[in-house]
């Protein structure tokens, strides 16, 4: 079985099993780049939410701000819950690795979802994202970065989150810039923050807003 099938099937099963628990999770305060992303999109713009989960908190926030939202998630259970949580958004069961729309989006939003991809899959999805964005469109991307300098980020990529095992990898700032810059994506803002939650423990977050 190839890498893509392994990672996708593992994560699909994991999120199906964790969906109810994830829906009950407490969401901390949103980092400032979420607001920056929203404030720089056209009014009633079209957002693609990658790894939209249960629709909370982001798809709900976008709908409340007047945006049109399409959320895609690998987990059928997550999609089922999201449709109840945010009936005014559209949700579809789909892996990011299979993104292939004719539509063009004003903004693409990925909160802690692309870290579930290996570097090779990440590059493939990055290419798909850029094709789906309108010119001057924005990409919001948040990930975990390594906790310390020199950490081997590929050593432990099968982790346990909320009682289920899944693939998850930390990404360094320079790795992300090396992937997106050649695709014509310009970083507008980069934000680092340490977040702590009961569900995910201590996370060293890095968030970007890119413009095409």
C-alpha positions as CSV (number, residue, x, y, z in Angstrom):
1,X,0.0,0.0,0.0
2,X,1.4,3.4,-0.9
3,X,2.1,6.3,1.5
4,X,-1.0,8.3,0.5
5,X,-3.4,5.3,1.1
6,X,-1.7,4.5,4.4
7,X,-1.9,8.1,5.8
8,X,-5.4,8.9,4.4
9,X,-7.0,5.6,5.6
10,X,-5.3,5.9,9.1
11,X,-6.5,9.5,9.5
12,X,-10.0,8.9,8.1
13,X,-10.5,6.1,10.7
14,X,-9.0,8.3,13.5
15,X,-11.3,11.3,12.9
16,X,-14.4,9.2,12.4
17,X,-13.7,7.7,15.8
18,X,-12.8,11.0,17.4
19,X,-15.6,13.1,15.9
20,X,-18.0,13.2,18.9
21,X,-15.2,13.9,21.3
22,X,-13.9,16.6,19.1
23,X,-17.3,18.2,18.9
24,X,-17.3,18.6,22.7
25,X,-13.8,20.1,22.8
26,X,-13.3,23.6,24.2
27,X,-12.0,26.1,21.7
28,X,-9.5,28.6,23.0
29,X,-9.2,32.2,21.8
30,X,-8.6,32.6,18.1
31,X,-5.2,33.9,17.1
32,X,-5.1,37.3,15.4
33,X,-4.4,36.0,11.9
34,X,-8.0,34.5,11.7
35,X,-9.4,38.1,12.0
36,X,-6.8,39.4,9.6
37,X,-7.7,36.7,7.0
38,X,-11.5,37.6,7.3
39,X,-10.9,41.4,7.2
40,X,-9.0,41.1,4.0
41,X,-11.5,39.1,2.0
42,X,-14.2,40.6,-0.2
43,X,-17.6,41.0,1.3
44,X,-19.6,37.8,0.9
45,X,-16.5,36.1,-0.5
46,X,-16.2,32.4,-1.0
47,X,-14.1,30.4,1.5
48,X,-12.9,26.8,1.2
49,X,-12.4,25.4,4.6
50,X,-9.9,22.5,4.4
51,X,-10.4,19.9,7.1
52,X,-13.5,21.7,8.3
53,X,-14.1,19.2,11.1
54,X,-17.4,19.7,13.0
55,X,-17.8,23.2,11.5
56,X,-16.8,24.7,14.9
57,X,-15.5,27.3,15.5
58,X,-14.4,28.4,12.0
59,X,-17.2,27.6,9.4
60,X,-19.7,29.0,11.9
61,X,-17.6,32.2,12.3
62,X,-17.3,32.6,8.5
63,X,-21.0,32.2,8.0
64,X,-21.8,34.7,10.8
65,X,-19.5,37.2,9.0
66,X,-21.5,36.8,5.8
67,X,-19.1,34.6,3.8
68,X,-20.1,31.7,1.6
69,X,-18.5,28.6,2.9
70,X,-17.6,25.1,1.5
71,X,-16.0,22.8,4.1
72,X,-14.3,19.6,3.1
73,X,-13.3,16.9,5.5
74,X,-12.0,13.3,5.2
75,X,-14.3,12.1,8.0
76,X,-18.0,11.3,7.2
77,X,-18.8,11.6,10.9
78,X,-17.3,15.1,11.1
79,X,-19.2,16.1,8.0
80,X,-22.5,14.8,9.5
81,X,-22.0,16.8,12.7
82,X,-20.9,19.9,10.8
83,X,-24.1,19.9,8.7
84,X,-26.1,20.1,12.0
85,X,-23.8,22.7,13.6
86,X,-23.6,25.1,10.7
87,X,-26.6,24.5,8.4
88,X,-25.9,27.6,6.3
89,X,-22.5,26.3,5.1
90,X,-22.0,23.4,2.6
91,X,-19.9,20.4,3.6
92,X,-18.5,17.6,1.6
93,X,-16.6,14.4,2.6
94,X,-13.4,14.7,0.6
95,X,-9.7,14.3,1.2
96,X,-7.5,17.4,0.6
97,X,-5.4,15.2,-1.6
98,X,-8.3,14.9,-4.0
99,X,-9.2,18.6,-4.3
100,X,-10.3,19.3,-7.8
101,X,-12.8,22.0,-8.3
102,X,-13.5,24.2,-11.3
103,X,-14.6,26.9,-8.8
104,X,-12.2,29.7,-7.7
105,X,-12.1,30.7,-4.1
106,X,-11.5,34.1,-2.5
107,X,-9.9,32.5,0.5
108,X,-8.7,29.0,1.5
109,X,-8.5,28.2,5.2
110,X,-6.6,25.4,6.8
111,X,-6.4,25.2,10.6
112,X,-4.3,22.4,11.9
113,X,-5.3,20.2,9.0
114,X,-2.3,20.1,6.6
115,X,-0.1,18.9,9.4
116,X,-1.9,15.6,8.9
117,X,0.0,15.3,5.6
118,X,3.5,14.0,4.9
119,X,5.9,16.4,3.1
120,X,5.2,14.9,-0.3
121,X,1.4,15.0,0.2
122,X,1.7,18.5,1.6
123,X,3.5,19.7,-1.6
124,X,0.8,18.1,-3.8
125,X,-2.0,19.8,-1.7
126,X,-0.2,23.1,-1.8
127,X,-0.2,23.0,-5.7
128,X,-4.0,22.2,-5.6
129,X,-4.7,25.1,-3.3
130,X,-2.9,27.6,-5.5
131,X,-4.8,26.5,-8.5
132,X,-8.1,26.9,-6.6
133,X,-7.4,30.4,-5.4
134,X,-8.4,33.5,-7.3
135,X,-5.6,36.0,-8.1
136,X,-5.1,38.1,-5.0
137,X,-6.8,35.3,-3.0
138,X,-5.7,34.5,0.5
139,X,-4.6,31.3,2.2
140,X,-4.7,31.0,6.0
141,X,-2.6,28.1,7.2
142,X,-1.9,27.1,10.8
143,X,0.3,24.1,11.9
144,X,2.4,22.9,14.7
145,X,6.1,23.8,14.6
146,X,8.9,21.8,16.3
147,X,9.2,22.5,20.0
148,X,13.0,22.9,19.9
149,X,15.8,23.6,17.4
150,X,17.2,20.5,15.7
151,X,14.1,18.3,16.6
152,X,13.7,15.3,14.2
153,X,10.2,16.1,12.9
154,X,9.9,12.8,11.0
155,X,10.8,10.6,14.0
156,X,7.4,10.3,15.6
157,X,4.7,11.0,13.2
158,X,2.1,8.5,14.4
159,X,0.7,10.2,17.5
160,X,-2.3,9.6,19.8
161,X,-4.8,12.5,19.9
162,X,-8.1,12.1,21.9
163,X,-7.4,8.4,22.3
164,X,-6.9,7.6,18.6
165,X,-3.7,7.2,16.5
166,X,-3.1,9.3,13.5
167,X,-0.4,10.7,11.3
168,X,0.7,14.2,12.3
169,X,3.9,16.1,11.6
170,X,5.4,19.4,12.7
171,X,6.6,21.9,10.0
172,X,9.2,24.5,10.2
173,X,8.6,28.1,9.0
174,X,11.4,27.8,6.3
175,X,9.9,24.5,5.0
176,X,6.5,26.2,4.4
177,X,8.0,29.2,2.7
178,X,10.1,26.9,0.5
179,X,6.9,25.2,-0.6
180,X,4.7,28.2,-1.2
181,X,7.0,30.9,-2.4
182,X,7.9,29.2,-5.7
183,X,4.1,28.8,-6.3
184,X,3.7,32.6,-6.3
185,X,2.4,32.9,-2.8
186,X,3.5,35.9,-0.8
187,X,3.5,35.7,3.0
188,X,1.6,38.7,4.4
189,X,1.8,37.8,8.1
190,X,3.4,35.0,10.2
191,X,2.4,34.5,13.8
192,X,3.9,32.2,16.5
193,X,2.0,31.2,19.6
194,X,2.0,28.5,22.3
195,X,-1.5,27.1,22.9
196,X,-2.5,24.8,25.7
197,X,-5.7,22.7,25.8
198,X,-7.0,19.6,27.6
199,X,-7.5,17.9,24.3
200,X,-4.2,18.6,22.6
201,X,-1.8,19.5,25.4
202,X,0.9,22.1,24.7
203,X,1.2,23.1,21.0
204,X,3.7,25.3,19.4
205,X,1.6,26.9,16.7
206,X,2.7,28.7,13.6
207,X,0.1,30.5,11.4
208,X,0.5,32.2,8.0
209,X,-1.6,34.3,5.8
210,X,-0.4,34.2,2.1
211,X,-1.6,36.1,-0.9
212,X,-1.6,34.8,-4.4
